[in-house]
Amino acid sequence: MDTSSFQTKIPVSQLLVDTQNPRLPEMQSSQDDAIRLMIKAQGSKVFALAQHLANNGTNPASLPIVIPTPENKKLYYVLD
């Protein structure tokens, strides 16, 4: 397994929710199901985060951790 790391810009359209994220109460079979479950479980927090990001942008000191999907190296699962 390649454990190297690097920083690059990835379009949001290439990011996917990790449907096997241990923070979810159960694994999900699709992106839509995972997003629905996150909103159901953390609705007000998700809304507050989205509002904060829209108003302030992202925090450059807090970069997301992503890995390429096995099926398509142009898509990435967001791990954190």
All heavy atoms as a GROMACS GRO file, in nm:
protein
  619
    1MET      N    1   0.084  -0.117   0.000
    1MET     CA    2   0.000   0.000   0.000
    1MET      C    3   0.090   0.124   0.000
    1MET      O    4   0.181   0.135   0.079
    1MET     CB    5  -0.092   0.001   0.122
    1MET     CG    6  -0.169   0.129   0.135
    1MET     SD    7  -0.245   0.154   0.296
    1MET     CE    8  -0.406   0.088   0.264
    2ASP      N    9   0.061   0.216  -0.087
    2ASP     CA   10   0.135   0.341  -0.094
    2ASP      C   11   0.088   0.433   0.017
    2ASP      O   12  -0.029   0.469   0.024
    2ASP     CB   13   0.112   0.406  -0.231
    2ASP     CG   14   0.192   0.533  -0.248
    2ASP    OD1   15   0.279   0.562  -0.164
    2ASP    OD2   16   0.167   0.603  -0.347
    3THR      N   17   0.178   0.471   0.106
    3THR     CA   18   0.140   0.557   0.218
    3THR      C   19   0.193   0.698   0.202
    3THR      O   20   0.197   0.774   0.298
    3THR     CB   21   0.191   0.497   0.351
    3THR    OG1   22   0.334   0.485   0.342
    3THR    CG2   23   0.125   0.364   0.381
    4SER      N   24   0.236   0.731   0.080
    4SER     CA   25   0.287   0.866   0.059
    4SER      C   26   0.173   0.967   0.065
    4SER      O   27   0.057   0.934   0.044
    4SER     CB   28   0.357   0.875  -0.077
    4SER     OG   29   0.265   0.850  -0.181
    5SER      N   30   0.208   1.090   0.096
    5SER     CA   31   0.107   1.195   0.101
    5SER      C   32   0.156   1.315   0.021
    5SER      O   33   0.275   1.336   0.004
    5SER     CB   34   0.078   1.234   0.246
    5SER     OG   35   0.193   1.292   0.303
    6PHE      N   36   0.060   1.390  -0.029
    6PHE     CA   37   0.091   1.511  -0.103
    6PHE      C   38  -0.033   1.599  -0.101
    6PHE      O   39  -0.142   1.555  -0.067
    6PHE     CB   40   0.134   1.480  -0.247
    6PHE     CG   41   0.030   1.406  -0.326
    6PHE    CD1   42  -0.062   1.475  -0.405
    6PHE    CD2   43   0.024   1.268  -0.323
    6PHE    CE1   44  -0.158   1.406  -0.478
    6PHE    CE2   45  -0.072   1.199  -0.396
    6PHE     CZ   46  -0.164   1.268  -0.474
    7GLN      N   47  -0.014   1.724  -0.135
    7GLN     CA   48  -0.124   1.819  -0.134
    7GLN      C   49  -0.155   1.861  -0.278
    7GLN      O   50  -0.064   1.892  -0.355
    7GLN     CB   51  -0.085   1.942  -0.052
    7GLN     CG   52  -0.198   2.033  -0.021
    7GLN     CD   53  -0.155   2.141   0.077
    7GLN    OE1   54  -0.057   2.129   0.148
    7GLN    NE2   55  -0.229   2.248   0.080
    8THR      N   56  -0.283   1.857  -0.314
    8THR     CA   57  -0.326   1.898  -0.447
    8THR      C   58  -0.470   1.947  -0.440
    8THR      O   59  -0.541   1.918  -0.344
    8THR     CB   60  -0.313   1.780  -0.547
    8THR    OG1   61  -0.338   1.829  -0.679
    8THR    CG2   62  -0.410   1.668  -0.515
    9LYS      N   63  -0.512   2.019  -0.542
    9LYS     CA   64  -0.650   2.065  -0.547
    9LYS      C   65  -0.732   1.961  -0.623
    9LYS      O   66  -0.693   1.914  -0.729
    9LYS     CB   67  -0.660   2.200  -0.617
    9LYS     CG   68  -0.600   2.310  -0.536
    9LYS     CD   69  -0.623   2.445  -0.599
    9LYS     CE   70  -0.561   2.551  -0.510
    9LYS     NZ   71  -0.602   2.685  -0.547
   10ILE      N   72  -0.848   1.925  -0.565
   10ILE     CA   73  -0.938   1.828  -0.626
   10ILE      C   74  -1.075   1.894  -0.636
   10ILE      O   75  -1.126   1.944  -0.537
   10ILE     CB   76  -0.948   1.699  -0.540
   10ILE    CG1   77  -0.810   1.634  -0.526
   10ILE    CG2   78  -1.048   1.601  -0.600
   10ILE    CD1   79  -0.806   1.520  -0.426
   11PRO      N   80  -1.135   1.893  -0.755
   11PRO     CA   81  -1.269   1.951  -0.768
   11PRO      C   82  -1.371   1.878  -0.679
   11PRO      O   83  -1.363   1.756  -0.662
   11PRO     CB   84  -1.304   1.930  -0.915
   11PRO     CG   85  -1.173   1.906  -0.984
   11PRO     CD   86  -1.084   1.843  -0.881
   12VAL      N   87  -1.462   1.953  -0.623
   12VAL     CA   88  -1.566   1.895  -0.536
   12VAL      C   89  -1.641   1.784  -0.610
   12VAL      O   90  -1.680   1.684  -0.549
   12VAL     CB   91  -1.663   2.004  -0.486
   12VAL    CG1   92  -1.782   1.944  -0.413
   12VAL    CG2   93  -1.590   2.102  -0.397
   13SER      N   94  -1.658   1.799  -0.739
   13SER     CA   95  -1.731   1.698  -0.818
   13SER      C   96  -1.660   1.562  -0.818
   13SER      O   97  -1.720   1.461  -0.854
   13SER     CB   98  -1.750   1.746  -0.962
   13SER     OG   99  -1.624   1.767  -1.023
   14GLN      N  100  -1.534   1.557  -0.776
   14GLN     CA  101  -1.460   1.432  -0.772
   14GLN      C  102  -1.453   1.372  -0.631
   14GLN      O  103  -1.386   1.271  -0.610
   14GLN     CB  104  -1.319   1.454  -0.826
   14GLN     CG  105  -1.316   1.481  -0.976
   14GLN     CD  106  -1.175   1.506  -1.023
   14GLN    OE1  107  -1.135   1.619  -1.044
   14GLN    NE2  108  -1.098   1.399  -1.039
   15LEU      N  109  -1.522   1.433  -0.536
   15LEU     CA  110  -1.520   1.384  -0.398
   15LEU      C  111  -1.643   1.301  -0.367
   15LEU      O  112  -1.754   1.336  -0.408
   15LEU     CB  113  -1.512   1.503  -0.301
   15LEU     CG  114  -1.390   1.591  -0.313
   15LEU    CD1  115  -1.400   1.708  -0.217
   15LEU    CD2  116  -1.262   1.512  -0.289
   16LEU      N  117  -1.623   1.192  -0.296
   16LEU     CA  118  -1.731   1.102  -0.258
   16LEU      C  119  -1.732   1.083  -0.106
   16LEU      O  120  -1.628   1.086  -0.041
   16LEU     CB  121  -1.713   0.965  -0.324
   16LEU     CG  122  -1.712   0.962  -0.476
   16LEU    CD1  123  -1.673   0.823  -0.525
   16LEU    CD2  124  -1.846   1.004  -0.531
   17VAL      N  125  -1.850   1.061  -0.052
   17VAL     CA  126  -1.864   1.027   0.089
   17VAL      C  127  -1.815   0.884   0.109
   17VAL      O  128  -1.841   0.797   0.026
   17VAL     CB  129  -2.013   1.038   0.132
   17VAL    CG1  130  -2.034   0.986   0.271
   17VAL    CG2  131  -2.060   1.182   0.118
   18ASP      N  132  -1.744   0.861   0.216
   18ASP     CA  133  -1.701   0.725   0.251
   18ASP      C  134  -1.822   0.651   0.308
   18ASP      O  135  -1.860   0.674   0.422
   18ASP     CB  136  -1.587   0.731   0.352
   18ASP     CG  137  -1.539   0.593   0.396
   18ASP    OD1  138  -1.580   0.493   0.335
   18ASP    OD2  139  -1.462   0.588   0.493
   19THR      N  140  -1.882   0.565   0.230
   19THR     CA  141  -2.003   0.495   0.273
   19THR      C  142  -1.977   0.393   0.384
   19THR      O  143  -2.070   0.341   0.444
   19THR     CB  144  -2.071   0.424   0.155
   19THR    OG1  145  -1.977   0.333   0.096
   19THR    CG2  146  -2.118   0.524   0.050
   20GLN      N  147  -1.850   0.366   0.412
   20GLN     CA  148  -1.813   0.273   0.519
   20GLN      C  149  -1.753   0.348   0.639
   20GLN      O  150  -1.687   0.288   0.724
   20GLN     CB  151  -1.715   0.169   0.466
   20GLN     CG  152  -1.776   0.086   0.356
   20GLN     CD  153  -1.678  -0.016   0.302
   20GLN    OE1  154  -1.589  -0.061   0.372
   20GLN    NE2  155  -1.694  -0.052   0.177
   21ASN      N  156  -1.777   0.478   0.646
   21ASN     CA  157  -1.725   0.561   0.754
   21ASN      C  158  -1.772   0.506   0.888
   21ASN      O  159  -1.891   0.489   0.911
   21ASN     CB  160  -1.774   0.704   0.734
   21ASN     CG  161  -1.716   0.802   0.833
   21ASN    OD1  162  -1.692   0.769   0.948
   21ASN    ND2  163  -1.694   0.923   0.787
   22PRO      N  164  -1.679   0.481   0.981
   22PRO     CA  165  -1.718   0.428   1.111
   22PRO      C  166  -1.802   0.525   1.194
   22PRO      O  167  -1.866   0.484   1.291
   22PRO     CB  168  -1.585   0.396   1.180
   22PRO     CG  169  -1.481   0.465   1.101
   22PRO     CD  170  -1.535   0.491   0.965
   23ARG      N  171  -1.805   0.652   1.156
   23ARG     CA  172  -1.889   0.749   1.227
   23ARG      C  173  -2.037   0.732   1.194
   23ARG      O  174  -2.123   0.779   1.268
   23ARG     CB  175  -1.846   0.891   1.194
   23ARG     CG  176  -1.710   0.927   1.248
   23ARG     CD  177  -1.678   1.072   1.217
   23ARG     NE  178  -1.545   1.105   1.262
   23ARG     CZ  179  -1.452   1.156   1.186
   23ARG    NH1  180  -1.476   1.182   1.059
   23ARG    NH2  181  -1.333   1.185   1.235
   24LEU      N  182  -2.065   0.667   1.082
   24LEU     CA  183  -2.205   0.639   1.047
   24LEU      C  184  -2.252   0.521   1.130
   24LEU      O  185  -2.176   0.428   1.155
   24LEU     CB  186  -2.218   0.606   0.898
   24LEU     CG  187  -2.183   0.718   0.800
   24LEU    CD1  188  -2.187   0.666   0.656
   24LEU    CD2  189  -2.276   0.836   0.815
   25PRO      N  190  -2.379   0.523   1.172
   25PRO     CA  191  -2.430   0.412   1.254
   25PRO      C  192  -2.422   0.276   1.184
   25PRO      O  193  -2.411   0.174   1.249
   25PRO     CB  194  -2.575   0.450   1.280
   25PRO     CG  195  -2.589   0.593   1.246
   25PRO     CD  196  -2.478   0.627   1.152
   26GLU      N  197  -2.425   0.278   1.052
   26GLU     CA  198  -2.415   0.154   0.974
   26GLU      C  199  -2.361   0.186   0.836
   26GLU      O  200  -2.372   0.298   0.788
   26GLU     CB  201  -2.552   0.087   0.963
   26GLU     CG  202  -2.657   0.177   0.904
   26GLU     CD  203  -2.799   0.134   0.933
   26GLU    OE1  204  -2.828   0.096   1.047
   26GLU    OE2  205  -2.879   0.140   0.840
   27MET      N  206  -2.299   0.087   0.772
   27MET     CA  207  -2.247   0.108   0.637
   27MET      C  208  -2.364   0.133   0.542
   27MET      O  209  -2.472   0.076   0.561
   27MET     CB  210  -2.165  -0.013   0.592
   27MET     CG  211  -2.036  -0.028   0.667
   27MET     SD  212  -1.918  -0.146   0.598
   27MET     CE  213  -2.016  -0.285   0.556
   28GLN      N  214  -2.339   0.215   0.442
   28GLN     CA  215  -2.442   0.250   0.345
   28GLN      C  216  -2.406   0.195   0.208
   28GLN      O  217  -2.288   0.179   0.176
   28GLN     CB  218  -2.460   0.401   0.340
   28GLN     CG  219  -2.500   0.462   0.472
   28GLN     CD  220  -2.632   0.408   0.522
   28GLN    OE1  221  -2.734   0.422   0.457
   28GLN    NE2  222  -2.629   0.343   0.638
   29SER      N  223  -2.508   0.168   0.127
   29SER     CA  224  -2.484   0.108  -0.004
   29SER      C  225  -2.468   0.211  -0.115
   29SER      O  226  -2.428   0.176  -0.225
   29SER     CB  227  -2.598   0.012  -0.039
   29SER     OG  228  -2.721   0.083  -0.041
   30SER      N  229  -2.498   0.338  -0.087
   30SER     CA  230  -2.486   0.439  -0.193
   30SER      C  231  -2.448   0.574  -0.133
   30SER      O  232  -2.462   0.597  -0.012
   30SER     CB  233  -2.618   0.453  -0.269
   30SER     OG  234  -2.714   0.520  -0.188
   31GLN      N  235  -2.400   0.662  -0.219
   31GLN     CA  236  -2.368   0.798  -0.178
   31GLN      C  237  -2.492   0.869  -0.123
   31GLN      O  238  -2.486   0.933  -0.019
   31GLN     CB  239  -2.314   0.877  -0.299
   31GLN     CG  240  -2.178   0.833  -0.345
   31GLN     CD  241  -2.072   0.872  -0.244
   31GLN    OE1  242  -2.048   0.990  -0.220
   31GLN    NE2  243  -2.008   0.773  -0.184
   32ASP      N  244  -2.603   0.857  -0.194
   32ASP     CA  245  -2.726   0.923  -0.149
   32ASP      C  246  -2.768   0.875  -0.011
   32ASP      O  247  -2.806   0.955   0.075
   32ASP     CB  248  -2.840   0.898  -0.249
   32ASP     CG  249  -2.823   0.976  -0.379
   32ASP    OD1  250  -2.743   1.073  -0.381
   32ASP    OD2  251  -2.889   0.941  -0.478
   33ASP      N  252  -2.762   0.743   0.012
   33ASP     CA  253  -2.800   0.689   0.143
   33ASP      C  254  -2.707   0.739   0.253
   33ASP      O  255  -2.753   0.773   0.363
   33ASP     CB  256  -2.799   0.536   0.140
   33ASP     CG  257  -2.912   0.477   0.058
   33ASP    OD1  258  -3.009   0.550   0.028
   33ASP    OD2  259  -2.903   0.358   0.023
   34ALA      N  260  -2.578   0.746   0.225
   34ALA     CA  261  -2.482   0.793   0.325
   34ALA      C  262  -2.507   0.940   0.359
   34ALA      O  263  -2.504   0.978   0.476
   34ALA     CB  264  -2.339   0.773   0.275
   35ILE      N  265  -2.532   1.021   0.258
   35ILE     CA  266  -2.559   1.163   0.280
   35ILE      C  267  -2.689   1.181   0.358
   35ILE      O  268  -2.695   1.260   0.453
   35ILE     CB  269  -2.561   1.240   0.147
   35ILE    CG1  270  -2.419   1.242   0.088
   35ILE    CG2  271  -2.614   1.382   0.166
   35ILE    CD1  272  -2.412   1.287  -0.056
   36ARG      N  273  -2.792   1.107   0.320
   36ARG     CA  274  -2.920   1.115   0.393
   36ARG      C  275  -2.901   1.080   0.541
   36ARG      O  276  -2.955   1.145   0.630
   36ARG     CB  277  -3.024   1.023   0.330
   36ARG     CG  278  -3.090   1.080   0.210
   36ARG     CD  279  -3.208   0.991   0.164
   36ARG     NE  280  -3.238   1.022   0.028
   36ARG     CZ  281  -3.199   0.950  -0.078
   36ARG    NH1  282  -3.132   0.838  -0.063
   36ARG    NH2  283  -3.231   0.988  -0.200
   37LEU      N  284  -2.825   0.974   0.566
   37LEU     CA  285  -2.804   0.930   0.704
   37LEU      C  286  -2.724   1.034   0.783
   37LEU      O  287  -2.755   1.062   0.899
   37LEU     CB  288  -2.732   0.795   0.707
   37LEU     CG  289  -2.713   0.733   0.845
   37LEU    CD1  290  -2.846   0.713   0.916
   37LEU    CD2  291  -2.638   0.602   0.833
   38MET      N  292  -2.623   1.094   0.720
   38MET     CA  293  -2.546   1.200   0.788
   38MET      C  294  -2.637   1.317   0.823
   38MET      O  295  -2.629   1.370   0.935
   38MET     CB  296  -2.433   1.250   0.699
   38MET     CG  297  -2.314   1.158   0.695
   38MET     SD  298  -2.167   1.231   0.621
   38MET     CE  299  -2.225   1.291   0.465
   39ILE      N  300  -2.723   1.356   0.732
   39ILE     CA  301  -2.814   1.468   0.757
   39ILE      C  302  -2.915   1.431   0.865
   39ILE      O  303  -2.944   1.511   0.954
   39ILE     CB  304  -2.882   1.514   0.628
   39ILE    CG1  305  -2.778   1.578   0.535
   39ILE    CG2  306  -2.996   1.611   0.656
   39ILE    CD1  307  -2.826   1.606   0.396
   40LYS      N  308  -2.964   1.309   0.860
   40LYS     CA  309  -3.060   1.264   0.962
   40LYS      C  310  -2.996   1.262   1.101
   40LYS      O  311  -3.054   1.307   1.198
   40LYS     CB  312  -3.113   1.125   0.926
   40LYS     CG  313  -3.217   1.073   1.022
   40LYS     CD  314  -3.269   0.937   0.977
   40LYS     CE  315  -3.369   0.882   1.077
   40LYS     NZ  316  -3.413   0.749   1.040
   41ALA      N  317  -2.874   1.212   1.108
   41ALA     CA  318  -2.806   1.198   1.237
   41ALA      C  319  -2.748   1.330   1.288
   41ALA      O  320  -2.744   1.353   1.408
   41ALA     CB  321  -2.694   1.094   1.226
   42GLN      N  322  -2.705   1.416   1.197
   42GLN     CA  323  -2.635   1.539   1.237
   42GLN      C  324  -2.693   1.662   1.168
   42GLN      O  325  -2.621   1.758   1.143
   42GLN     CB  326  -2.486   1.527   1.199
   42GLN     CG  327  -2.414   1.411   1.259
   42GLN     CD  328  -2.389   1.430   1.408
   42GLN    OE1  329  -2.372   1.540   1.455
   42GLN    NE2  330  -2.386   1.320   1.480
   43GLY      N  331  -2.822   1.659   1.138
   43GLY     CA  332  -2.887   1.762   1.059
   43GLY      C  333  -2.849   1.905   1.091
   43GLY      O  334  -2.802   1.979   1.004
   44SER      N  335  -2.866   1.948   1.215
   44SER     CA  336  -2.838   2.088   1.249
   44SER      C  337  -2.689   2.119   1.238
   44SER      O  338  -2.651   2.229   1.199
   44SER     CB  339  -2.890   2.120   1.389
   44SER     OG  340  -2.826   2.039   1.486
   45LYS      N  341  -2.604   2.022   1.270
   45LYS     CA  342  -2.459   2.043   1.259
   45LYS      C  343  -2.417   2.053   1.112
   45LYS      O  344  -2.330   2.134   1.078
   45LYS     CB  345  -2.383   1.930   1.328
   45LYS     CG  346  -2.394   1.932   1.479
   45LYS     CD  347  -2.315   1.820   1.540
   45LYS     CE  348  -2.329   1.818   1.690
   45LYS     NZ  349  -2.252   1.707   1.750
   46VAL      N  350  -2.476   1.970   1.026
   46VAL     CA  351  -2.445   1.974   0.884
   46VAL      C  352  -2.487   2.109   0.825
   46VAL      O  353  -2.412   2.172   0.750
   46VAL     CB  354  -2.511   1.857   0.807
   46VAL    CG1  355  -2.494   1.873   0.657
   46VAL    CG2  356  -2.454   1.724   0.854
   47PHE      N  357  -2.605   2.154   0.863
   47PHE     CA  358  -2.654   2.283   0.814
   47PHE      C  359  -2.564   2.396   0.863
   47PHE      O  360  -2.525   2.484   0.786
   47PHE     CB  361  -2.798   2.307   0.859
   47PHE     CG  362  -2.853   2.439   0.813
   47PHE    CD1  363  -2.887   2.460   0.681
   47PHE    CD2  364  -2.868   2.543   0.903
   47PHE    CE1  365  -2.935   2.582   0.638
   47PHE    CE2  366  -2.915   2.666   0.862
   47PHE     CZ  367  -2.950   2.686   0.729
   48ALA      N  368  -2.525   2.394   0.991
   48ALA     CA  369  -2.438   2.498   1.047
   48ALA      C  370  -2.302   2.498   0.978
   48ALA      O  371  -2.246   2.605   0.948
   48ALA     CB  372  -2.423   2.479   1.197
   49LEU      N  373  -2.248   2.380   0.952
   49LEU     CA  374  -2.120   2.370   0.883
   49LEU      C  375  -2.130   2.425   0.742
   49LEU      O  376  -2.044   2.501   0.696
   49LEU     CB  377  -2.071   2.224   0.881
   49LEU     CG  378  -1.942   2.199   0.803
   49LEU    CD1  379  -1.826   2.278   0.863
   49LEU    CD2  380  -1.911   2.050   0.802
   50ALA      N  381  -2.234   2.387   0.670
   50ALA     CA  382  -2.254   2.437   0.533
   50ALA      C  383  -2.266   2.589   0.532
   50ALA      O  384  -2.207   2.657   0.447
   50ALA     CB  385  -2.377   2.373   0.470
   51GLN      N  386  -2.339   2.642   0.628
   51GLN     CA  387  -2.356   2.786   0.638
   51GLN      C  388  -2.222   2.854   0.668
   51GLN      O  389  -2.187   2.956   0.608
   51GLN     CB  390  -2.458   2.817   0.747
   51GLN     CG  391  -2.523   2.951   0.736
   51GLN     CD  392  -2.643   2.960   0.828
   51GLN    OE1  393  -2.648   2.898   0.935
   51GLN    NE2  394  -2.742   3.037   0.787
   52HIS      N  395  -2.145   2.797   0.760
   52HIS     CA  396  -2.014   2.852   0.795
   52HIS      C  397  -1.921   2.850   0.674
   52HIS      O  398  -1.850   2.949   0.646
   52HIS     CB  399  -1.953   2.773   0.911
   52HIS     CG  400  -1.816   2.821   0.948
   52HIS    ND1  401  -1.797   2.929   1.030
   52HIS    CD2  402  -1.693   2.778   0.912
   52HIS    CE1  403  -1.666   2.950   1.044
   52HIS    NE2  404  -1.602   2.859   0.973
   53LEU      N  405  -1.918   2.739   0.601
   53LEU     CA  406  -1.832   2.729   0.483
   53LEU      C  407  -1.873   2.829   0.376
   53LEU      O  408  -1.788   2.890   0.310
   53LEU     CB  409  -1.834   2.586   0.427
   53LEU     CG  410  -1.767   2.481   0.513
   53LEU    CD1  411  -1.793   2.342   0.456
   53LEU    CD2  412  -1.618   2.507   0.525
   54ALA      N  413  -2.003   2.848   0.357
   54ALA     CA  414  -2.051   2.944   0.257
   54ALA      C  415  -2.011   3.086   0.295
   54ALA      O  416  -1.975   3.167   0.208
   54ALA     CB  417  -2.202   2.934   0.243
   55ASN      N  418  -2.015   3.117   0.423
   55ASN     CA  419  -1.983   3.253   0.469
   55ASN      C  420  -1.833   3.279   0.482
   55ASN      O  421  -1.788   3.390   0.459
   55ASN     CB  422  -2.050   3.281   0.604
   55ASN     CG  423  -2.200   3.287   0.594
   55ASN    OD1  424  -2.256   3.318   0.489
   55ASN    ND2  425  -2.267   3.257   0.704
   56ASN      N  426  -1.757   3.176   0.520
   56ASN     CA  427  -1.616   3.196   0.555
   56ASN      C  428  -1.516   3.120   0.470
   56ASN      O  429  -1.397   3.142   0.482
   56ASN     CB  430  -1.594   3.157   0.702
   56ASN     CG  431  -1.685   3.232   0.795
   56ASN    OD1  432  -1.678   3.353   0.806
   56ASN    ND2  433  -1.775   3.160   0.861
   57GLY      N  434  -1.563   3.026   0.391
   57GLY     CA  435  -1.471   2.941   0.316
   57GLY      C  436  -1.413   2.833   0.407
   57GLY      O  437  -1.451   2.820   0.523
   58THR      N  438  -1.322   2.757   0.352
   58THR     CA  439  -1.262   2.648   0.428
   58THR      C  440  -1.143   2.698   0.509
   58THR      O  441  -1.087   2.803   0.481
   58THR     CB  442  -1.213   2.536   0.334
   58THR    OG1  443  -1.118   2.591   0.243
   58THR    CG2  444  -1.328   2.473   0.258
   59ASN      N  445  -1.105   2.621   0.608
   59ASN     CA  446  -0.990   2.652   0.691
   59ASN      C  447  -0.868   2.586   0.628
   59ASN      O  448  -0.858   2.463   0.625
   59ASN     CB  449  -1.013   2.599   0.832
   59ASN     CG  450  -0.896   2.623   0.924
   59ASN    OD1  451  -0.788   2.666   0.883
   59ASN    ND2  452  -0.917   2.596   1.051
   60PRO      N  453  -0.772   2.665   0.576
   60PRO     CA  454  -0.656   2.604   0.509
   60PRO      C  455  -0.568   2.521   0.603
   60PRO      O  456  -0.489   2.440   0.558
   60PRO     CB  457  -0.580   2.724   0.454
   60PRO     CG  458  -0.628   2.841   0.530
   60PRO     CD  459  -0.767   2.810   0.578
   61ALA      N  460  -0.583   2.538   0.733
   61ALA     CA  461  -0.506   2.459   0.829
   61ALA      C  462  -0.571   2.323   0.855
   61ALA      O  463  -0.514   2.238   0.920
   61ALA     CB  464  -0.491   2.535   0.960
   62SER      N  465  -0.690   2.304   0.804
   62SER     CA  466  -0.764   2.180   0.827
   62SER      C  467  -0.801   2.118   0.692
   62SER      O  468  -0.914   2.132   0.645
   62SER     CB  469  -0.890   2.210   0.909
   62SER     OG  470  -0.962   2.092   0.930
   63LEU      N  471  -0.705   2.052   0.631
   63LEU     CA  472  -0.727   1.994   0.499
   63LEU      C  473  -0.799   1.860   0.509
   63LEU      O  474  -0.775   1.784   0.602
   63LEU     CB  475  -0.593   1.975   0.429
   63LEU     CG  476  -0.513   2.102   0.402
   63LEU    CD1  477  -0.376   2.067   0.347
   63LEU    CD2  478  -0.588   2.193   0.308
   64PRO      N  479  -0.887   1.830   0.412
   64PRO     CA  480  -0.952   1.698   0.414
   64PRO      C  481  -0.852   1.587   0.380
   64PRO      O  482  -0.753   1.610   0.311
   64PRO     CB  483  -1.060   1.709   0.305
   64PRO     CG  484  -1.019   1.823   0.220
   64PRO     CD  485  -0.932   1.913   0.303
   65ILE      N  486  -0.879   1.470   0.432
   65ILE     CA  487  -0.800   1.352   0.401
   65ILE      C  488  -0.880   1.269   0.302
   65ILE      O  489  -0.995   1.234   0.329
   65ILE     CB  490  -0.770   1.271   0.528
   65ILE    CG1  491  -0.689   1.356   0.626
   65ILE    CG2  492  -0.696   1.142   0.493
   65ILE    CD1  493  -0.675   1.295   0.763
   66VAL      N  494  -0.821   1.241   0.186
   66VAL     CA  495  -0.891   1.166   0.081
   66VAL      C  496  -0.802   1.053   0.030
   66VAL      O  497  -0.680   1.059   0.043
   66VAL     CB  498  -0.932   1.257  -0.037
   66VAL    CG1  499  -1.023   1.369   0.009
   66VAL    CG2  500  -0.812   1.315  -0.109
   67ILE      N  501  -0.868   0.951  -0.025
   67ILE     CA  502  -0.795   0.843  -0.093
   67ILE      C  503  -0.865   0.817  -0.226
   67ILE      O  504  -0.987   0.832  -0.237
   67ILE     CB  505  -0.790   0.713  -0.009
   67ILE    CG1  506  -0.930   0.663   0.024
   67ILE    CG2  507  -0.705   0.732   0.116
   67ILE    CD1  508  -0.934   0.525   0.087
   68PRO      N  509  -0.789   0.779  -0.330
   68PRO     CA  510  -0.855   0.748  -0.458
   68PRO      C  511  -0.940   0.623  -0.445
   68PRO      O  512  -0.908   0.532  -0.368
   68PRO     CB  513  -0.739   0.726  -0.554
   68PRO     CG  514  -0.618   0.708  -0.470
   68PRO     CD  515  -0.645   0.764  -0.335
   69THR      N  516  -1.050   0.622  -0.518
   69THR     CA  517  -1.135   0.503  -0.518
   69THR      C  518  -1.066   0.394  -0.600
   69THR      O  519  -0.996   0.425  -0.696
   69THR     CB  520  -1.274   0.531  -0.577
   69THR    OG1  521  -1.260   0.564  -0.715
   69THR    CG2  522  -1.345   0.644  -0.504
   70PRO      N  523  -1.083   0.269  -0.564
   70PRO     CA  524  -1.021   0.160  -0.641
   70PRO      C  525  -1.074   0.153  -0.784
   70PRO      O  526  -1.003   0.116  -0.876
   70PRO     CB  527  -1.056   0.034  -0.564
   70PRO     CG  528  -1.112   0.076  -0.434
   70PRO     CD  529  -1.154   0.219  -0.448
   71GLU      N  530  -1.201   0.191  -0.803
   71GLU     CA  531  -1.266   0.178  -0.932
   71GLU      C  532  -1.227   0.288  -1.030
   71GLU      O  533  -1.227   0.267  -1.150
   71GLU     CB  534  -1.419   0.181  -0.917
   71GLU     CG  535  -1.476   0.082  -0.818
   71GLU     CD  536  -1.472   0.133  -0.674
   71GLU    OE1  537  -1.469   0.256  -0.650
   71GLU    OE2  538  -1.470   0.049  -0.584
   72ASN      N  539  -1.199   0.408  -0.979
   72ASN     CA  540  -1.176   0.523  -1.066
   72ASN      C  541  -1.078   0.616  -0.995
   72ASN      O  542  -1.114   0.684  -0.901
   72ASN     CB  543  -1.308   0.594  -1.095
   72ASN     CG  544  -1.292   0.712  -1.189
   72ASN    OD1  545  -1.184   0.764  -1.209
   72ASN    ND2  546  -1.403   0.753  -1.246
   73LYS      N  547  -0.955   0.622  -1.042
   73LYS     CA  548  -0.851   0.700  -0.976
   73LYS      C  549  -0.874   0.850  -0.986
   73LYS      O  550  -0.799   0.929  -0.930
   73LYS     CB  551  -0.713   0.665  -1.032
   73LYS     CG  552  -0.674   0.520  -1.013
   73LYS     CD  553  -0.665   0.485  -0.865
   73LYS     CE  554  -0.622   0.341  -0.848
   73LYS     NZ  555  -0.637   0.289  -0.717
   74LYS      N  556  -0.979   0.893  -1.056
   74LYS     CA  557  -1.012   1.036  -1.064
   74LYS      C  558  -1.117   1.075  -0.961
   74LYS      O  559  -1.153   1.191  -0.950
   74LYS     CB  560  -1.059   1.073  -1.204
   74LYS     CG  561  -0.949   1.064  -1.307
   74LYS     CD  562  -0.995   1.111  -1.443
   74LYS     CE  563  -0.880   1.100  -1.542
   74LYS     NZ  564  -0.918   1.150  -1.673
   75LEU      N  565  -1.169   0.977  -0.886
   75LEU     CA  566  -1.264   1.001  -0.779
   75LEU      C  567  -1.198   0.968  -0.646
   75LEU      O  568  -1.113   0.880  -0.638
   75LEU     CB  569  -1.391   0.916  -0.796
   75LEU     CG  570  -1.475   0.943  -0.921
   75LEU    CD1  571  -1.590   0.845  -0.929
   75LEU    CD2  572  -1.525   1.086  -0.923
   76TYR      N  573  -1.240   1.040  -0.542
   76TYR     CA  574  -1.174   1.025  -0.412
   76TYR      C  575  -1.278   1.013  -0.301
   76TYR      O  576  -1.375   1.086  -0.298
   76TYR     CB  577  -1.086   1.148  -0.382
   76TYR     CG  578  -0.976   1.165  -0.482
   76TYR    CD1  579  -0.998   1.229  -0.603
   76TYR    CD2  580  -0.849   1.116  -0.457
   76TYR    CE1  581  -0.897   1.244  -0.696
   76TYR    CE2  582  -0.746   1.130  -0.549
   76TYR     CZ  583  -0.771   1.194  -0.668
   76TYR     OH  584  -0.671   1.208  -0.760
   77TYR      N  585  -1.253   0.920  -0.208
   77TYR     CA  586  -1.333   0.909  -0.087
   77TYR      C  587  -1.278   1.007   0.015
   77TYR      O  588  -1.157   1.011   0.040
   77TYR     CB  589  -1.329   0.769  -0.027
   77TYR     CG  590  -1.403   0.664  -0.106
   77TYR    CD1  591  -1.338   0.552  -0.153
   77TYR    CD2  592  -1.539   0.678  -0.130
   77TYR    CE1  593  -1.408   0.455  -0.224
   77TYR    CE2  594  -1.607   0.582  -0.202
   77TYR     CZ  595  -1.542   0.472  -0.249
   77TYR     OH  596  -1.610   0.377  -0.319
   78VAL      N  597  -1.365   1.084   0.076
   78VAL     CA  598  -1.325   1.176   0.183
   78VAL      C  599  -1.331   1.097   0.313
   78VAL      O  600  -1.436   1.048   0.352
   78VAL     CB  601  -1.417   1.299   0.190
   78VAL    CG1  602  -1.377   1.388   0.307
   78VAL    CG2  603  -1.414   1.376   0.060
   79LEU      N  604  -1.215   1.081   0.377
   79LEU     CA  605  -1.208   1.004   0.501
   79LEU      C  606  -1.226   1.094   0.623
   79LEU      O  607  -1.281   1.052   0.724
   79LEU     CB  608  -1.073   0.931   0.511
   79LEU     CG  609  -1.042   0.834   0.398
   79LEU    CD1  610  -0.908   0.767   0.422
   79LEU    CD2  611  -1.153   0.731   0.384
   80ASP      N  612  -1.176   1.216   0.614
   80ASP     CA  613  -1.189   1.307   0.727
   80ASP      C  614  -1.172   1.450   0.679
   80ASP      O  615  -1.105   1.477   0.584
   80ASP     CB  616  -1.083   1.274   0.833
   80ASP     CG  617  -1.116   1.332   0.969
   80ASP    OD1  618  -1.235   1.340   1.006
   80ASP    OD2  619  -1.022   1.371   1.039
   0.00000   0.00000   0.00000
